[in-house]
Amino acid sequence: MLSQIFTIARTTFIESIRQPVYFLLIIIAGLAMLLTTWSTGFSLGYSEAGEVSGDNKLLLDVCLATVFLAGTLIAAFIATSAISREIENKTVLTVVSKPVPRPVLVIGKYFGVSGALIIAIVQMVIFLLLALRHGVMTNASQEVDMPVVVFSFSALGIAVFVAMVGNFLYGWHFAQTSALLLLPLIILAYLLVLIISPKWEIQPLLKDFKPQSLLACMGVVMAVLVLGAAAIAASTRLGQVMTIVVCFGLFLLGLMSNFLLGDRAYVNDPVARIAVAKPERDRFESFTGSGDIYELTLRSGPKRAIKPGQPVWYGPAANGSANNVPNYEPFTGAVGSDEMLRVGTKPALIVTNYDSSGLKVTIRNIGGAGLPVKAPPKENDYLFDQPTKLNAPALVVWGLIPNFQFSWLLDAVAQNQPIPIGHMALLGFYTLIWITAMLSLAVLLFQKRDVG
């Protein structure tokens, strides 16, 4: 079975990279990123410390979106050729008529398509990293980064020239040769750019290397692999045009699912937003012990009355979806009584004081053992006076759509926040689950498909 999967994957991979649209989309994406270095100099960016700063933040945003969109289109085009076109041309009969199970065919097709996708996206990511090294041309007097221009265009020129000569003399397939040869050449060009400064001087290898931007690109790679699996599933029943429509629709839904469904899956209305949060004493900093006290300063007046004794929750999301406080039974005793910290009292958070003139709220963790909060309150958290409620229908639909916001890690890079390796591991697991689900759907759709 493994040999059958490998054979099908190899054949699909070769067929995928031989499609003219495959290499064409890679070149269009690269040229778009090149033009972006001249067109994003008016974003009112400002200089600051960080891996990407100023106008280069918009450069990264546009280039990463280009990689995502081009990868989606490539996935749709080559997946259509992998299955639906073979069904239309009846060539799939030569495979399924032999002792090759249909699930093996689907899995082999996906591996071939994903291999072609990875090669295409790696090349586009290198174009993105080259564009970041060049940076935005913010004014006419700024000099062009000639090593970037020379090495990147040399890699492209050599790949195209060798493919043309090979096609003319030996009958090599032009698109296949160009795509496969461009991969090592563009990687070599990027390594040379890391070694050579814009002034053609030798520099430390890691000086211009941007690891956080690379991690953000890896997130996009995972999202495109999910779209590739979805394209395989769609192509088992649909033609080329509808497969492209399905992929593009899933692309948009995956990016907008938080806005369309996520905000409606959790229902809560914040009372106010926190401007400053500090513990009354240093030993209260974790805010997990019984008796711990935090003093909060609000950004503006509360929407509803805040009174001593009322329960509170807090978290970074305005709809209460990410509250750091678990649900609990509100405390019904008197504020300041011994009952607040008595053994046997159920843990809770309460307001102990509110100063309306200074917009200052004092909250306390009470109960026999204290409420196990995930994190203490901090600046920009939202303050709630009721627990978050779930909208079950919206939550179910939200869970049935791949959430590509998990893969869109641009905000972390733009805000100079390190991307946790743990998040990348969870994202990889999330991607694997969705690929498995999409391929399972593809097998179910293809199992009873009449290919005769």
C-alpha positions as CSV (number, residue, x, y, z in Angstrom):
1,M,0.0,0.0,0.0
2,L,2.8,2.4,0.8
3,S,4.4,1.8,-2.6
4,Q,1.1,2.5,-4.3
5,I,0.7,5.8,-2.3
6,F,4.3,6.7,-3.2
7,T,3.8,6.0,-6.9
8,I,0.5,8.0,-7.1
9,A,2.1,10.8,-5.1
10,R,5.1,11.0,-7.4
11,T,3.0,11.0,-10.6
12,T,0.6,13.7,-9.1
13,F,3.6,15.8,-8.1
14,I,5.1,15.8,-11.5
15,E,1.7,16.5,-13.2
16,S,1.2,19.4,-10.7
17,I,4.4,21.2,-11.3
18,R,4.1,20.8,-15.1
19,Q,1.0,22.9,-15.2
20,P,1.9,26.3,-16.7
21,V,-0.3,28.1,-14.1
22,Y,1.9,26.7,-11.3
23,F,5.1,28.4,-12.3
24,L,3.2,31.5,-13.6
25,L,1.6,32.1,-10.2
26,I,5.0,31.8,-8.4
27,I,6.5,34.4,-10.7
28,I,3.5,36.7,-10.4
29,A,3.7,36.5,-6.6
30,G,7.4,37.3,-6.7
31,L,6.9,40.3,-8.9
32,A,4.0,41.5,-6.7
33,M,6.3,41.4,-3.7
34,L,9.0,43.3,-5.6
35,L,6.6,46.0,-6.5
36,T,5.4,46.2,-2.9
37,T,8.8,47.6,-1.8
38,W,7.9,50.7,-3.8
39,S,4.2,50.9,-3.0
40,T,4.1,50.7,0.8
41,G,6.1,53.7,1.7
42,F,3.1,55.9,2.5
43,S,1.6,53.9,5.4
44,L,2.6,56.5,8.1
45,G,4.9,53.9,9.7
46,Y,7.2,54.9,12.5
47,S,10.5,53.5,13.6
48,E,10.8,51.3,16.6
49,A,12.8,48.5,18.0
50,G,11.8,45.1,16.6
51,E,12.3,42.6,13.9
52,V,10.0,44.5,11.5
53,S,9.3,48.2,12.0
54,G,7.9,51.2,10.3
55,D,6.6,50.8,6.8
56,N,8.1,47.3,6.6
57,K,5.1,46.2,8.8
58,L,2.8,46.9,5.9
59,L,5.3,45.3,3.5
60,L,5.2,42.1,5.5
61,D,1.4,42.3,5.7
62,V,0.9,42.7,1.9
63,C,3.6,40.1,1.1
64,L,2.2,37.5,3.5
65,A,-1.3,38.0,2.1
66,T,0.2,37.5,-1.4
67,V,1.7,34.2,-0.4
68,F,-1.6,33.1,1.2
69,L,-3.7,34.0,-1.8
70,A,-1.3,32.6,-4.4
71,G,-1.0,29.4,-2.4
72,T,-4.8,29.1,-2.4
73,L,-5.1,29.5,-6.1
74,I,-2.3,27.0,-6.8
75,A,-4.0,24.5,-4.5
76,A,-7.3,24.9,-6.3
77,F,-5.7,24.6,-9.8
78,I,-3.5,21.6,-9.2
79,A,-6.1,19.7,-7.1
80,T,-8.6,20.0,-10.0
81,S,-6.1,18.5,-12.3
82,A,-5.3,15.7,-9.8
83,I,-8.8,14.2,-9.6
84,S,-11.6,16.0,-11.4
85,R,-9.9,16.3,-14.7
86,E,-8.8,12.7,-14.6
87,I,-12.4,11.7,-13.9
88,E,-13.6,13.8,-16.9
89,N,-10.9,12.3,-19.2
90,K,-11.6,8.8,-17.8
91,T,-7.9,8.3,-17.1
92,V,-8.7,7.5,-13.5
93,L,-10.2,4.2,-14.7
94,T,-6.7,2.9,-15.4
95,V,-6.0,3.2,-11.6
96,V,-9.2,2.2,-9.9
97,S,-9.7,-0.7,-12.2
98,K,-6.5,-2.2,-10.8
99,P,-6.3,-3.4,-7.1
100,V,-5.8,0.2,-5.9
101,P,-8.3,1.2,-3.1
102,R,-9.9,4.6,-3.6
103,P,-8.7,5.9,-0.2
104,V,-5.1,5.1,-1.3
105,L,-5.7,7.1,-4.5
106,V,-7.0,10.1,-2.6
107,I,-4.1,10.0,0.0
108,G,-1.6,9.6,-2.8
109,K,-3.1,12.5,-4.7
110,Y,-3.0,14.7,-1.7
111,F,0.7,13.9,-0.9
112,G,1.6,14.8,-4.5
113,V,-0.4,18.0,-4.4
114,S,1.0,19.0,-1.0
115,G,4.6,18.4,-2.2
116,A,4.0,20.7,-5.1
117,L,2.4,23.3,-2.8
118,I,5.3,23.2,-0.4
119,I,7.8,23.8,-3.2
120,A,5.8,26.8,-4.5
121,I,5.3,28.3,-1.1
122,V,8.9,27.9,-0.1
123,Q,9.9,29.9,-3.1
124,M,7.3,32.6,-2.4
125,V,8.4,32.8,1.2
126,I,12.0,33.3,0.1
127,F,10.8,36.2,-2.2
128,L,9.0,37.6,0.9
129,L,12.2,37.4,3.0
130,L,14.2,39.0,0.2
131,A,11.7,41.8,0.1
132,L,12.0,42.3,3.8
133,R,15.7,42.5,3.6
134,H,15.4,45.1,0.8
135,G,12.8,47.1,2.8
136,V,10.4,49.8,1.7
137,M,11.7,52.6,-0.5
138,T,10.4,55.4,1.7
139,N,11.9,58.2,-0.4
140,A,13.5,58.8,-3.8
141,S,17.0,59.2,-2.3
142,Q,17.1,55.8,-0.7
143,E,19.5,53.4,-2.4
144,V,18.4,50.1,-3.9
145,D,19.7,47.0,-2.1
146,M,21.7,45.8,-5.1
147,P,22.7,42.3,-3.6
148,V,19.0,41.5,-3.3
149,V,18.3,42.6,-6.8
150,V,21.3,40.9,-8.4
151,F,21.1,37.6,-6.6
152,S,17.3,37.2,-6.9
153,F,17.1,38.1,-10.6
154,S,20.1,36.0,-11.3
155,A,18.4,33.0,-9.7
156,L,15.3,33.5,-11.7
157,G,17.2,34.2,-14.9
158,I,19.4,31.1,-14.6
159,A,16.3,28.9,-13.9
160,V,14.4,30.2,-16.9
161,F,17.4,30.1,-19.2
162,V,18.4,26.5,-18.3
163,A,14.7,25.5,-18.7
164,M,14.5,27.1,-22.2
165,V,17.8,25.6,-23.4
166,G,16.8,22.2,-21.9
167,N,13.4,22.4,-23.6
168,F,14.9,23.3,-26.9
169,L,17.8,20.7,-26.9
170,Y,16.5,17.9,-24.8
171,G,12.7,18.3,-24.7
172,W,12.6,19.0,-20.9
173,H,9.3,20.3,-19.7
174,F,9.8,24.1,-19.3
175,A,7.5,24.7,-16.2
176,Q,8.8,21.7,-14.4
177,T,12.4,22.5,-15.0
178,S,12.0,26.1,-14.1
179,A,10.1,25.4,-10.8
180,L,12.5,22.7,-9.6
181,L,15.6,24.6,-10.5
182,L,14.4,27.9,-9.1
183,L,14.0,26.3,-5.6
184,P,17.7,25.7,-4.8
185,L,18.8,28.8,-6.7
186,I,16.5,31.2,-4.8
187,I,17.5,29.6,-1.5
188,L,21.2,30.1,-2.4
189,A,20.4,33.7,-3.4
190,Y,18.9,34.3,0.0
191,L,21.8,32.8,1.8
192,L,24.2,35.0,-0.2
193,V,22.1,38.1,0.7
194,L,22.3,37.2,4.4
195,I,26.1,37.0,4.1
196,I,26.6,40.2,2.0
197,S,25.4,43.6,3.2
198,P,23.7,46.2,1.0
199,K,27.2,47.8,0.6
200,W,28.6,44.5,-0.7
201,E,30.5,43.8,2.5
202,I,30.7,40.6,4.4
203,Q,28.4,40.6,7.5
204,P,27.3,38.1,10.2
205,L,24.9,35.5,8.8
206,L,22.1,36.1,11.2
207,K,22.2,39.9,11.1
208,D,19.3,40.2,8.6
209,F,17.7,36.9,9.4
210,K,14.1,37.3,10.7
211,P,13.0,34.2,12.6
212,Q,9.7,35.6,13.8
213,S,8.7,36.5,10.2
214,L,9.7,33.0,9.2
215,L,7.4,31.5,11.9
216,A,4.6,33.7,10.6
217,C,5.2,32.2,7.1
218,M,5.1,28.7,8.5
219,G,1.6,29.5,9.8
220,V,0.5,30.4,6.3
221,V,2.1,27.2,4.9
222,M,-0.1,25.1,7.3
223,A,-3.2,27.0,6.3
224,V,-2.5,26.4,2.6
225,L,-2.0,22.7,3.2
226,V,-5.5,22.6,4.8
227,L,-6.8,24.3,1.7
228,G,-5.0,21.8,-0.4
229,A,-6.9,19.0,1.4
230,A,-10.2,20.9,0.9
231,A,-9.4,21.3,-2.8
232,I,-8.9,17.5,-3.1
233,A,-12.2,16.9,-1.4
234,A,-14.0,19.4,-3.6
235,S,-12.4,18.1,-6.8
236,T,-13.9,14.6,-6.2
237,R,-17.3,16.0,-7.1
238,L,-16.8,19.4,-8.7
239,G,-15.1,20.8,-11.8
240,Q,-12.3,23.2,-12.0
241,V,-14.3,26.4,-11.7
242,M,-16.4,25.3,-8.7
243,T,-13.3,23.9,-7.0
244,I,-11.7,27.3,-7.2
245,V,-14.9,28.9,-5.9
246,V,-15.0,26.5,-2.9
247,C,-11.3,27.1,-2.1
248,F,-11.6,30.8,-2.3
249,G,-14.9,30.8,-0.3
250,L,-13.2,28.6,2.4
251,F,-10.2,31.0,2.3
252,L,-12.5,34.0,3.1
253,L,-14.6,32.1,5.7
254,G,-11.5,30.9,7.5
255,L,-10.1,34.4,7.8
256,M,-13.5,35.9,8.8
257,S,-14.9,33.2,11.0
258,N,-13.9,35.0,14.2
259,F,-15.8,38.1,13.0
260,L,-18.8,36.3,11.6
261,L,-19.2,33.5,14.1
262,G,-16.7,33.7,16.9
263,D,-17.9,37.0,18.3
264,R,-21.4,35.5,18.4
265,A,-20.4,32.2,20.0
266,Y,-19.7,33.9,23.3
267,V,-22.1,36.5,24.7
268,N,-21.1,39.1,27.3
269,D,-21.1,42.9,27.7
270,P,-18.2,44.5,29.5
271,V,-18.8,47.0,32.2
272,A,-15.5,48.9,31.5
273,R,-11.9,48.5,30.3
274,I,-8.9,48.4,32.5
275,A,-6.2,51.1,32.1
276,V,-4.0,50.2,35.0
277,A,-3.9,47.0,37.2
278,K,-1.6,46.5,40.1
279,P,-1.6,44.3,43.2
280,E,-2.1,46.0,46.6
281,R,1.0,44.2,47.8
282,D,3.8,42.3,45.9
283,R,2.7,39.0,47.4
284,F,-0.7,39.4,45.7
285,E,0.8,39.6,42.2
286,S,-0.4,36.1,41.1
287,F,-3.9,36.9,42.4
288,T,-4.5,33.2,43.1
289,G,-4.5,33.1,46.9
290,S,-7.5,33.8,49.2
291,G,-7.4,37.4,50.3
292,D,-5.3,38.7,47.3
293,I,-6.2,42.3,46.3
294,Y,-5.8,44.1,43.0
295,E,-6.4,47.8,42.5
296,L,-7.8,48.7,39.0
297,T,-8.0,52.0,37.2
298,L,-10.6,52.2,34.5
299,R,-10.2,53.9,31.1
300,S,-13.6,55.6,31.4
301,G,-16.8,55.5,33.4
302,P,-18.5,52.1,33.6
303,K,-21.5,51.3,31.5
304,R,-23.4,50.0,34.5
305,A,-23.1,50.7,38.2
306,I,-20.2,49.1,40.1
307,K,-21.0,48.4,43.8
308,P,-19.1,46.7,46.6
309,G,-20.0,43.0,46.9
310,Q,-20.8,42.4,43.2
311,P,-19.0,39.6,41.4
312,V,-16.4,40.4,38.6
313,W,-14.8,38.6,35.7
314,Y,-12.1,39.9,33.4
315,G,-10.3,38.9,30.2
316,P,-8.7,40.3,26.9
317,A,-11.7,39.8,24.7
318,A,-14.7,42.2,24.6
319,N,-17.2,39.3,24.2
320,G,-15.8,37.4,27.2
321,S,-14.6,34.5,25.1
322,A,-11.1,34.4,26.7
323,N,-11.9,35.3,30.3
324,N,-9.1,34.5,32.8
325,V,-11.7,33.8,35.5
326,P,-13.7,30.5,35.6
327,N,-17.4,30.6,36.4
328,Y,-18.3,30.6,40.1
329,E,-21.2,31.1,42.4
330,P,-21.4,34.8,43.5
331,F,-20.6,35.6,47.1
332,T,-23.8,36.5,49.0
333,G,-22.2,37.5,52.3
334,A,-21.3,41.0,53.6
335,V,-18.2,42.8,52.3
336,G,-15.6,42.9,55.1
337,S,-17.0,40.1,57.1
338,D,-15.0,37.1,58.4
339,E,-17.0,34.9,56.1
340,M,-15.1,36.2,53.1
341,L,-12.0,34.2,54.0
342,R,-13.5,31.5,56.1
343,V,-12.7,27.8,55.4
344,G,-15.7,26.4,53.6
345,T,-16.7,29.6,51.8
346,K,-16.8,29.0,48.1
347,P,-14.1,30.9,46.1
348,A,-15.1,34.0,44.2
349,L,-14.0,37.5,43.1
350,I,-15.8,40.5,44.4
351,V,-15.6,44.3,44.3
352,T,-14.6,45.6,47.7
353,N,-14.5,49.3,46.9
354,Y,-15.3,51.7,44.0
355,D,-14.0,55.3,43.8
356,S,-16.1,57.0,41.1
357,S,-14.1,60.2,41.1
358,G,-10.8,58.4,40.3
359,L,-12.4,55.5,38.4
360,K,-10.6,53.1,40.8
361,V,-12.0,49.6,41.5
362,T,-10.6,47.3,44.2
363,I,-11.3,43.6,43.7
364,R,-10.5,40.7,46.0
365,N,-10.0,37.0,45.6
366,I,-12.0,35.3,48.5
367,G,-13.1,31.9,49.7
368,G,-11.4,29.2,51.7
369,A,-8.8,28.4,49.0
370,G,-9.1,31.3,46.6
371,L,-10.4,31.2,43.1
372,P,-7.9,29.6,40.6
373,V,-7.7,32.4,38.0
374,K,-5.6,31.8,34.9
375,A,-3.8,35.1,35.1
376,P,-4.1,38.4,37.1
377,P,-5.9,41.4,35.6
378,K,-3.7,43.6,33.3
379,E,-3.9,46.7,31.2
380,N,-6.5,46.6,28.4
381,D,-8.4,43.7,29.9
382,Y,-12.2,44.0,29.9
383,L,-14.1,44.0,33.2
384,F,-17.4,42.1,33.4
385,D,-20.2,41.8,36.0
386,Q,-21.6,38.5,34.8
387,P,-20.2,35.2,33.4
388,T,-20.0,34.6,29.7
389,K,-22.8,32.7,28.1
390,L,-22.4,30.3,25.1
391,N,-24.4,30.6,21.9
392,A,-24.4,26.9,21.0
393,P,-25.5,27.1,17.3
394,A,-22.9,29.7,16.5
395,L,-20.2,27.8,18.4
396,V,-20.9,24.6,16.5
397,V,-20.8,26.3,13.1
398,W,-17.7,28.2,14.1
399,G,-16.0,24.9,15.0
400,L,-17.0,23.3,11.6
401,I,-15.0,26.0,9.7
402,P,-11.2,26.0,9.6
403,N,-10.0,29.0,11.6
404,F,-7.2,30.6,9.6
405,Q,-6.8,33.4,12.1
406,F,-4.8,30.8,14.2
407,S,-2.4,30.7,11.3
408,W,-2.3,34.4,10.7
409,L,0.5,35.4,13.1
410,L,1.3,38.8,11.5
411,D,0.0,40.7,14.5
412,A,2.5,39.1,16.8
413,V,5.4,40.1,14.5
414,A,4.1,43.6,14.0
415,Q,3.7,44.2,17.7
416,N,7.1,42.8,18.5
417,Q,5.7,39.9,20.5
418,P,7.6,36.6,20.2
419,I,5.6,33.7,18.7
420,P,5.5,30.9,21.3
421,I,6.9,27.5,20.1
422,G,4.0,26.0,22.0
423,H,1.5,27.8,19.8
424,M,3.3,26.5,16.7
425,A,3.0,23.0,18.0
426,L,-0.7,23.4,18.7
427,L,-1.1,25.0,15.3
428,G,0.6,21.9,13.7
429,F,-1.8,19.6,15.6
430,Y,-4.8,21.7,14.6
431,T,-3.6,21.6,10.9
432,L,-3.2,17.8,11.1
433,I,-6.7,17.4,12.4
434,W,-8.2,19.5,9.6
435,I,-6.2,17.7,6.9
436,T,-7.4,14.4,8.3
437,A,-11.0,15.6,8.3
438,M,-10.8,17.0,4.8
439,L,-9.2,13.8,3.4
440,S,-11.8,11.7,5.2
441,L,-14.5,13.8,3.5
442,A,-12.7,13.3,0.2
443,V,-12.7,9.5,0.6
444,L,-16.4,9.5,1.5
445,L,-17.2,11.6,-1.6
446,F,-15.0,9.7,-4.0
447,Q,-15.9,6.2,-2.7
448,K,-19.3,6.1,-4.5
449,R,-18.4,8.4,-7.4
450,D,-19.1,6.9,-10.8
451,V,-15.9,7.2,-12.8
452,G,-17.0,5.0,-15.7
